[in-house]
Amino acid sequence: MRTLPDFLLETYFSKWEFTARYHLTASDAQSMRLTDLLALADDDGRQRWETLELGYTTTWGLPALREEIARTYDNLEPEDVVCFAGASEPIFHAMRVLLDADSHTVVITPNYQSAEALPRAIGETTGVPLRPEDGWALDLDAVRRVLRPNTRVVSVNFPNNPTGAMPDLDTWRGLAALCEERGIRLFSDEVYRGLEVLPQQQLPQAADLSPTALSLNVMSKAYGLPGLRIGWIACRDWQVLAELERAKHYTSICNAATSEVLALIALRARERILKRNRQIVRDNTRTFAEFFATRPDLFEFTPPQGGCVCFPRYLGDDGVEAMCSDLVEEAGILLLPASIYRSELTSVVTDRFRVGIGRAKPHEALGVWADWLKTR
């Protein structure tokens, strides 16, 4: 593997995430206190928590947790799941397991940087852009055109970070079928699944659609529990899962016992947690739409189809980079400018910024932003 570039988002966050007064670009749904999560526990979950011993855990993940994760899929068994520390660890290992120097990967853009940087560090990589003029739609024909005989992986993220876009059902099924037909692994980052605007928009998970596809998920985003650092890959190919489990021996080895029990409690209460988070997103969508509508000379806002992030357009003469920089330095409001999502594979729009709409009570921050805009 070649040297990886600086992770632009995390480098930016290391400076501002915990020093800015208002975090309006958060990628996760509203979290909850430990006491509130424990209040959702069933009898078994409560007993597991109260009798927990802080020893090592199995590398594959707590059996009861894998069983509960499998229940979130239609066609999977607990044996089809391996757990990891968050989502970045399984992305890292999946690319190393699936790719080599002679392989080719197709990646959609814009994306979470590791989805692009890791394949580029291993082999050849081609980008397929989601374009704002097309409503950020996935162009299946564009994917088909860039496939090669040595294409091993097509990597996608829906609902998409940062655009909030989702493909229609026919396109999504077509992508899964195309990959399976060509002997290509579909690697599907599904960390925002569960926060779709309309229930009928929810897509089948890739691991359910195809026996060779890999579905990535995590407790951090839709569930709003990033502090647990529990993620997983689901796949019906046990050989791939076995290779992923062995790769994990070189990084986290096993997950934190406390986190696994808390994740089990949360997943058993997932309908209540996701219903709460969807309502926050719905309320915030209206709130942000009203805010941006007051300054049509400066902003174009399209709400996400799914997830809790979106990618509004900034129309000001100063440009989005200056606006975001001045806003955090002068008013303490953190946004992510378009440069964080620049790609080595395709051109990415330069007049956008990421907003997070999953956190509760953004009104004070929006008021400060509105006052700041009046001084510009």
QUIURMO-V194203 format. One record per run of one state. SS is the DSSP state (H for helix, E for strand, C for the rest). FROM is the first residue (numbers start at 1). TO is the last residue. Records with the same first field share a line. If there is no record, write none. Layout:
SS=FROM-TO ; FROM-TO
//
This chain:
C=1-7 ; 17-21 ; 24-33 ; 39-42 ; 51-62 ; 71-77 ; 85-87 ; 99-103 ; 110-112 ; 123-123 ; 130-131 ; 135-139 ; 147-150 ; 158-168 ; 183-184 ; 190-198 ; 202-205 ; 210-213 ; 219-225 ; 229-230 ; 235-237 ; 249-256 ; 269-269 ; 294-298 ; 301-308 ; 315-319 ; 332-332 ; 335-335 ; 342-351 ; 357-362 ; 375-376
H=8-16 ; 34-38 ; 43-50 ; 63-70 ; 78-80 ; 88-98 ; 113-122 ; 132-134 ; 140-146 ; 169-182 ; 199-201 ; 206-209 ; 226-228 ; 238-248 ; 257-268 ; 270-293 ; 320-331 ; 338-341 ; 363-374
E=22-23 ; 81-84 ; 104-109 ; 124-129 ; 151-157 ; 185-189 ; 214-218 ; 231-234 ; 299-300 ; 309-314 ; 333-334 ; 336-337 ; 352-356
//
